[in-house]
Amino acid sequence: MAPITPIFTAVELNSYKVIGLMSGTSLDGLDLAYCHFYHSEGVWKFELVKSKTVSYTQSWEQKLQGAINISSEELLSLDVAYGKFLGAQANEFIKANKLEVDFIASHGHTVFHQPEKGFTLQIGSGQEIAIATGKKVISDFRIKDVAFGGQGAPLVPIGDQLLFGEYIACLNLGGIANISFEAGGKRVAFDIGMANMLLNFLANKLGKTYDASGLIARSGKVDRSLLAQLNSFPYFNQPYPKSLGYEWFLSEVQPIIEASAISIKDKLCTAVEHEAIQIGKVLKKEITEKGEVLITGGGAFNKLMVERIRDYTPSNLKIIIPDEATIDFKEAIIFAFMGVLRERDEPNCLKSVTGASANVSGGEMFYPN
């Protein structure tokens, strides 16, 4: 979808200039999206004005990936250090582009996500970001929903509904594959399974950050034994709302992948096939009407993945790959938008999506002084 360019006036009361910060479980980097939002006649519109992705250094990638295994004291220290890093990156982004910013909305980086135990943790201190930038910051979007009994994920469906509502479904291929759509007059969404979390893990074993366009996977072949194992996880048959975290990958998926004796290229090929099968099963079961499915996230650049998803997509649906900016920054755009809704004290986490007992306006506010 081409970004919508609004016309702002000095008296426009429902306009917001916001930076969204997003770091996903695939550790592709930090996405920064400077957006204009405005609300008119009951409709939200937006413009992505400036955007940037900051790749993580090897040091930061190792710190974030290893955060699940460090002590509580070390984790608290990392929360502060990562907040300072986010603040420095946002500050540089603001100054380089001379941006007027109302506030910053930061997702942070997920370390723990166990809503069934009542907790989720995204590090990246909002207070440190506020001090570094001199701007108000809204962060910790998931914890309120979890406190109300929800999954705290996925969170982007509110943006799918209000900013990308012309699509019958929105499929995000980030570290985890998740989908949102309308069912029974309400928005529902859930994590389907793995996406880049598994593919990047395998590519890393070959010394690569990711499998560009799926070329390595394309050179391999599907291993039926491993495919059957991956498709047999009980999670896939559980009803939604449901969500996944890095812990699930470590405890359930990685041991199976490591135990297989096949080549890395065959593992990649098998992983792509597995993920496409699970996505196709969801599309066939859940989306019965005719329409377009928007695919965003880093996986949208994996040509083999998109081909295999199309092969498993029922004929009533058309897969849409948008412009690169939408692919790369949709989540950062939506977290900026979630900040807008929090600023207005309007719901940004939907109970129909997460299973919470109520719609909530999630996000903690931090001020520079």
C-alpha positions as CSV (number, residue, x, y, z in Angstrom):
1,M,0.0,0.0,0.0
2,A,1.4,3.4,-0.9
3,P,1.7,5.6,2.1
4,I,-1.1,8.2,2.4
5,T,0.2,11.8,2.5
6,P,-2.1,14.0,4.7
7,I,-2.3,17.8,4.5
8,F,-1.6,19.2,8.0
9,T,-2.6,22.6,9.1
10,A,-1.6,24.6,12.2
11,V,-5.1,24.1,13.7
12,E,-5.2,20.3,13.1
13,L,-5.9,19.0,16.6
14,N,-5.8,15.3,15.7
15,S,-2.4,15.1,14.1
16,Y,0.7,13.5,15.6
17,K,4.3,13.4,14.7
18,V,5.8,10.3,16.2
19,I,8.9,8.1,16.0
20,G,8.3,4.4,16.3
21,L,11.2,2.1,17.4
22,M,11.0,-1.6,16.8
23,S,13.5,-4.5,17.4
24,G,12.2,-7.9,16.5
25,T,13.2,-11.4,17.7
26,S,15.0,-12.0,14.4
27,L,17.6,-9.4,15.5
28,D,17.7,-7.9,12.0
29,G,18.3,-4.5,13.6
30,L,16.6,-1.5,15.0
31,D,13.9,0.1,12.9
32,L,13.1,3.8,13.3
33,A,10.0,5.2,11.6
34,Y,9.1,8.9,11.8
35,C,5.4,9.1,11.0
36,H,2.6,11.7,10.7
37,F,-0.8,10.5,11.8
38,Y,-4.1,12.3,11.6
39,H,-7.6,11.5,12.4
40,S,-10.5,12.9,10.4
41,E,-14.1,12.0,10.1
42,G,-13.5,8.7,12.0
43,V,-10.7,7.6,9.8
44,W,-7.0,7.3,10.6
45,K,-4.4,8.1,7.9
46,F,-0.6,8.2,8.0
47,E,2.5,9.1,6.2
48,L,5.9,7.5,6.7
49,V,8.1,10.6,6.4
50,K,11.6,9.2,7.3
51,S,12.8,5.8,8.2
52,K,16.1,4.1,9.0
53,T,17.3,0.6,10.0
54,V,20.4,0.4,12.3
55,S,22.1,-3.0,12.0
56,Y,23.3,-4.4,15.3
57,T,27.0,-4.8,15.9
58,Q,28.0,-8.4,16.7
59,S,28.4,-7.3,20.3
60,W,24.8,-6.0,20.5
61,E,23.5,-9.0,18.7
62,Q,25.2,-11.4,21.2
63,K,24.0,-9.3,24.2
64,L,20.4,-9.3,23.1
65,Q,20.4,-13.0,22.0
66,G,22.1,-14.0,25.2
67,A,19.9,-11.9,27.5
68,I,17.7,-14.9,28.3
69,N,20.5,-16.6,30.1
70,I,22.1,-13.8,32.2
71,S,21.5,-13.0,35.9
72,S,18.8,-10.6,37.0
73,E,21.4,-8.0,37.9
74,E,23.0,-8.3,34.5
75,L,19.6,-8.1,32.9
76,L,18.8,-4.8,34.7
77,S,22.1,-3.4,33.6
78,L,21.4,-4.4,30.0
79,D,18.0,-2.8,30.2
80,V,19.6,0.5,31.0
81,A,22.4,0.1,28.5
82,Y,20.1,-0.8,25.7
83,G,17.8,2.1,26.6
84,K,20.8,4.4,26.3
85,F,21.6,2.8,22.9
86,L,18.0,3.4,21.7
87,G,18.0,6.9,22.9
88,A,21.3,7.7,21.2
89,Q,20.0,6.2,17.9
90,A,16.7,8.1,18.1
91,N,18.6,11.3,19.0
92,E,20.9,11.0,16.0
93,F,17.9,10.3,13.8
94,I,16.1,13.4,15.0
95,K,19.0,15.7,14.6
96,A,20.1,14.4,11.2
97,N,16.7,14.9,9.7
98,K,15.7,18.0,11.8
99,L,12.5,16.3,12.9
100,E,9.7,17.8,15.0
101,V,8.7,15.0,17.3
102,D,5.7,14.9,19.7
103,F,6.9,11.7,21.4
104,I,8.6,8.4,20.8
105,A,7.0,5.0,21.0
106,S,9.4,2.2,21.6
107,H,8.6,-1.6,21.5
108,G,12.0,-2.5,23.1
109,H,13.5,-6.0,22.7
110,T,11.7,-9.0,24.0
111,V,13.7,-11.2,26.3
112,F,11.0,-13.2,28.1
113,H,7.4,-13.8,26.9
114,Q,5.5,-16.3,29.1
115,P,2.0,-14.9,29.4
116,E,0.7,-18.2,30.7
117,K,2.8,-17.4,33.8
118,G,1.7,-13.8,33.8
119,F,4.8,-12.0,32.6
120,T,6.5,-10.6,29.5
121,L,9.7,-8.5,29.4
122,Q,10.9,-6.0,26.8
123,I,14.1,-4.3,27.7
124,G,15.3,-0.9,26.6
125,S,14.6,1.6,29.4
126,G,12.0,4.2,28.3
127,Q,13.4,6.6,30.9
128,E,16.8,6.4,29.4
129,I,15.4,7.1,25.9
130,A,13.5,10.1,27.3
131,I,16.6,11.6,28.9
132,A,18.8,11.0,25.8
133,T,16.3,12.6,23.4
134,G,14.5,15.2,25.6
135,K,11.2,13.7,24.3
136,K,8.3,11.9,26.0
137,V,8.5,8.2,25.5
138,I,5.8,5.5,25.6
139,S,7.0,1.9,26.0
140,D,6.2,-1.4,27.7
141,F,3.1,-1.9,25.5
142,R,2.6,-5.6,26.5
143,I,2.5,-5.7,30.2
144,K,-0.9,-4.2,30.8
145,D,-2.6,-6.7,28.5
146,V,-0.8,-9.6,30.2
147,A,-2.0,-8.3,33.6
148,F,-5.5,-8.4,32.3
149,G,-5.0,-12.1,31.4
150,G,-4.1,-11.6,27.7
151,Q,-1.2,-13.0,25.6
152,G,0.3,-9.5,25.2
153,A,0.7,-10.5,21.6
154,P,0.3,-9.9,18.7
155,L,0.0,-6.2,19.2
156,V,0.0,-5.0,15.6
157,P,-3.6,-6.0,14.8
158,I,-5.0,-2.7,16.0
159,G,-2.8,-1.0,13.3
160,D,-3.8,-3.7,10.7
161,Q,-7.4,-2.9,11.4
162,L,-7.2,0.9,11.4
163,L,-4.4,1.6,9.0
164,F,-4.4,-1.4,6.6
165,G,-8.1,-2.4,6.8
166,E,-8.5,-2.8,3.0
167,Y,-6.7,-6.2,3.2
168,I,-8.7,-9.3,4.3
169,A,-5.7,-10.4,6.3
170,C,-2.2,-9.1,7.3
171,L,0.6,-11.6,7.6
172,N,3.9,-10.6,9.2
173,L,7.0,-12.7,8.6
174,G,9.4,-11.4,11.2
175,G,11.2,-13.6,13.7
176,I,7.8,-15.2,14.2
177,A,5.0,-15.5,11.7
178,N,1.7,-13.9,12.8
179,I,-1.6,-13.1,11.2
180,S,-4.5,-10.8,11.9
181,F,-8.0,-10.7,10.2
182,E,-11.7,-10.0,10.9
183,A,-13.8,-12.9,12.2
184,G,-17.3,-12.7,13.6
185,G,-17.2,-8.9,13.5
186,K,-14.1,-8.5,15.5
187,R,-10.3,-8.5,14.9
188,V,-8.5,-11.7,15.8
189,A,-4.8,-12.5,15.5
190,F,-2.2,-15.0,16.7
191,D,1.3,-16.3,16.1
192,I,1.3,-19.0,13.5
193,G,4.8,-20.3,14.1
194,M,8.4,-19.6,13.3
195,A,9.7,-17.5,10.4
196,N,13.1,-15.7,10.4
197,M,14.0,-16.9,13.9
198,L,14.6,-20.4,12.5
199,L,15.8,-19.4,9.1
200,N,18.4,-16.9,10.4
201,F,19.5,-19.4,13.1
202,L,20.4,-21.8,10.3
203,A,21.9,-19.1,8.0
204,N,24.2,-18.1,10.9
205,K,25.7,-21.5,10.9
206,L,27.0,-20.8,7.4
207,G,28.4,-17.5,8.5
208,K,25.6,-15.4,7.0
209,T,23.2,-13.1,8.7
210,Y,20.3,-14.4,6.7
211,D,19.5,-16.5,3.5
212,A,19.1,-13.7,0.9
213,S,16.1,-14.4,-1.2
214,G,16.1,-18.0,0.0
215,L,18.9,-18.9,-2.4
216,I,20.5,-21.4,0.0
217,A,17.2,-23.0,0.8
218,R,16.4,-23.3,-2.9
219,S,19.6,-25.2,-3.4
220,G,18.6,-27.8,-0.8
221,K,15.8,-30.4,-0.7
222,V,13.1,-31.1,1.8
223,D,13.8,-33.8,4.3
224,R,10.5,-35.6,5.0
225,S,11.5,-36.9,8.5
226,L,12.5,-33.4,9.8
227,L,9.4,-31.9,8.1
228,A,7.1,-34.3,9.9
229,Q,8.8,-33.5,13.2
230,L,8.4,-29.7,12.7
231,N,4.8,-30.1,11.7
232,S,3.9,-32.2,14.7
233,F,4.3,-29.6,17.4
234,P,1.0,-29.5,19.5
235,Y,1.1,-25.7,19.4
236,F,-0.2,-25.7,15.8
237,N,-3.4,-27.4,16.8
238,Q,-4.1,-25.2,19.8
239,P,-7.0,-22.7,19.5
240,Y,-6.2,-19.0,19.5
241,P,-5.5,-16.6,21.2
242,K,-2.0,-17.9,21.4
243,S,1.6,-16.6,21.0
244,L,5.2,-17.7,20.9
245,G,8.5,-16.5,22.3
246,Y,12.2,-17.2,21.9
247,E,12.0,-19.6,24.8
248,W,9.8,-22.0,22.8
249,F,12.3,-21.9,19.9
250,L,15.1,-22.8,22.3
251,S,13.3,-25.6,24.2
252,E,11.2,-27.2,21.5
253,V,12.6,-26.4,18.0
254,Q,16.4,-26.0,18.3
255,P,16.9,-29.5,19.8
256,I,15.1,-31.1,16.8
257,I,17.1,-29.0,14.3
258,E,20.4,-29.8,16.0
259,A,19.7,-33.5,16.2
260,S,19.1,-33.8,12.5
261,A,22.2,-35.0,10.5
262,I,21.2,-33.4,7.2
263,S,23.0,-30.5,5.6
264,I,22.3,-26.9,6.5
265,K,20.9,-26.2,3.1
266,D,18.5,-29.1,3.4
267,K,17.5,-27.9,6.9
268,L,16.8,-24.4,5.4
269,C,14.8,-25.9,2.5
270,T,12.8,-28.0,5.0
271,A,12.2,-25.1,7.4
272,V,10.8,-22.9,4.5
273,E,8.5,-25.7,3.5
274,H,7.3,-26.3,7.1
275,E,6.6,-22.6,7.6
276,A,4.7,-22.3,4.3
277,I,2.6,-25.3,5.1
278,Q,1.6,-23.9,8.5
279,I,0.7,-20.5,7.0
280,G,-1.3,-22.2,4.2
281,K,-3.2,-24.3,6.7
282,V,-4.2,-21.1,8.6
283,L,-5.2,-19.3,5.4
284,K,-7.3,-22.2,4.2
285,K,-9.0,-22.7,7.6
286,E,-9.6,-19.1,8.7
287,I,-10.0,-16.9,5.6
288,T,-13.0,-18.2,3.5
289,E,-13.9,-15.0,1.7
290,K,-12.2,-13.6,-1.4
291,G,-9.6,-10.9,-0.8
292,E,-6.0,-9.8,-0.6
293,V,-3.4,-10.9,2.0
294,L,-0.7,-8.3,2.8
295,I,2.7,-9.8,3.6
296,T,5.3,-7.7,5.4
297,G,8.4,-8.3,7.5
298,G,11.8,-9.5,6.5
299,G,10.4,-12.8,5.2
300,A,8.6,-10.9,2.4
301,F,12.0,-10.6,0.7
302,N,12.6,-14.3,0.8
303,K,11.4,-15.2,-2.7
304,L,11.3,-19.0,-2.1
305,M,9.2,-18.4,1.1
306,V,6.7,-16.3,-0.8
307,E,6.6,-18.8,-3.7
308,R,5.8,-21.7,-1.3
309,I,3.3,-19.6,0.6
310,R,1.5,-18.8,-2.7
311,D,1.5,-22.5,-3.6
312,Y,-0.3,-23.3,-0.3
313,T,-2.6,-20.3,-0.5
314,P,-6.3,-21.2,-1.4
315,S,-7.6,-19.8,-4.7
316,N,-9.9,-17.2,-3.0
317,L,-6.9,-15.3,-1.7
318,K,-4.3,-13.2,-3.5
319,I,-0.9,-12.6,-1.9
320,I,0.2,-9.0,-2.0
321,I,3.9,-7.9,-1.5
322,P,3.9,-4.1,-1.0
323,D,6.7,-1.5,-1.4
324,E,9.9,-2.0,0.5
325,A,9.3,0.7,3.0
326,T,6.0,-0.9,4.1
327,I,7.7,-4.3,4.2
328,D,10.5,-3.0,6.4
329,F,8.8,-0.5,8.6
330,K,5.2,-1.6,9.0
331,E,5.7,-2.8,12.6
332,A,7.6,0.4,13.6
333,I,4.8,2.4,12.0
334,I,2.2,0.5,14.0
335,F,4.1,0.9,17.3
336,A,4.2,4.6,16.6
337,F,0.5,4.5,16.1
338,M,0.0,2.5,19.3
339,G,1.7,5.3,21.0
340,V,-0.8,7.7,19.5
341,L,-3.7,5.7,20.8
342,R,-2.1,5.5,24.2
343,E,-1.6,9.3,24.2
344,R,-5.4,9.6,23.5
345,D,-6.1,6.9,26.2
346,E,-7.8,4.8,23.5
347,P,-7.6,1.0,23.3
348,N,-4.5,-0.3,21.5
349,C,-4.6,-3.9,22.7
350,L,-7.7,-5.8,21.6
351,K,-9.1,-8.5,23.9
352,S,-10.5,-10.3,20.8
353,V,-6.8,-10.7,19.8
354,T,-5.0,-11.5,23.0
355,G,-7.8,-13.1,25.1
356,A,-7.6,-10.5,27.8
357,S,-10.6,-9.7,30.0
358,A,-10.8,-6.2,28.5
359,N,-9.5,-3.9,25.8
360,V,-6.7,-1.9,27.3
361,S,-4.6,1.2,26.4
362,G,-1.2,-0.2,27.0
363,G,2.1,1.7,27.4
364,E,4.0,3.4,30.2
365,M,4.9,7.0,29.8
366,F,8.4,8.4,30.6
367,Y,9.4,12.1,30.6
368,P,12.8,13.8,30.1
369,N,12.5,15.8,33.3
